[in-house]
Amino acid sequence: MALDVKSRAKRYEKLDFLGEGQFATVYKARDKTTNTIVAIKKIKVGHRTEAKDGINRTALREIKLLQELTHPNIIGLLDAFGHKSNISLVFDFMETDLEDLKPNNLLLDENGVLKLADFGLAKAFGSPNRVYTHQVVTRWYRAPELLFGARMYGVGVDMWAVGCILAELLLRVPFLAGDSDLDQLTKIFEALGTPTEETWPGMSSLPDYVSFKLFPGTPLEHIFSAAGDDLLELLKGLFTFNPCTRATASQALKMKYFSNRPGPTPGPQLPRPNSSTEALKEKENLLIGIKRKRDSIEQGEENIQKYEINVHDSYQCSLNNAQQLCGLKNLHMVCL
């Protein structure tokens, strides 16, 4: 078994470091058997209680879910190997990064196809009364019910995160970037207004609820000045405080924003990230540009030399003519 693990590990050649998160480190690698580029996610060793069954539970959860999920917009799990509590997951390699929804977990392949990644914090659908932990989702994309310590929640937490991602795409910077859970709530309420028991029934009963100053909020059309009415409607549905009335994915997809013109850009026409091929082309274009400049300079120097020669020849010719004229004049004077 140990030899099998070692042989599977040696199958992959690490090429580059891609990134590091709270639970794992990701590398770009080459599969020596198929000569394809893959991404290897090495799960960090957590507390002993996390791996008391012989494997990191975060990794086990991710493997289980990815084996059950097959979809063109979900990253594919190619292989998994490990020893003791250490485990590495091998995935399709995606050209770039967009229940832990954030831009870093939205990956794009070379054809512009988006795939969801990082299912370490995801949960399978089970009993509606199942109690969960509230420490999920990166803080900037965390729904207010999670920040108030909700232990029972649904897909609304993902839809809030979708709203934050959409807002970030519009603003080109994170929309709500808090330094702590309380600061995160403050930023949410300052931007969107402070909810009340009327707008969010049951809010004050949440485990970590604290009272906040009543902020009036800023109208979405002022925050997202470039957004049309259809997009503002979508954002309003996603940023609804009451998770029971927050827009679901099905409801959001039926909104006018997704059917109004102009339509979405086809995947193959999307701007591609700087892949190694493009980087090589960019380098070649740079070298071509430098060569052209050098040739232009050399041509300019050559033209200057020709000009100097022409000027010199013209000057010499004029001097000779002048000397000849002077000689003729002197000869004429002698004859007289």
Protein Blocks (a to p, Z undefined) as FASTA:
>chain_A
ZZmmmmmmmmpccfbdfbdcfkbccdddddfklopacdddddddddfklmmnopafklmm
mmmmmmmpccfkbccdfbdcdehjbccddddddfbdcklgcfklpccdfkopacdehjll
gccdddfkbccdfbgcjfklccfklmnopabdcfklmmmmmmmmmmmmmnopafblcfbf
klmmmmmmmmnopadfklmghklmpmklccddddebjafklmmmmbcfklmmmmmmmmpf
blmlgccfklmmmpmklmmccddddfklpccdddfklmmmmmmmmmmmmmmmmmmmmmmm
mmmmmmmmmmmmmmmmmmmmmmmmmmmmmmmmmmZZ
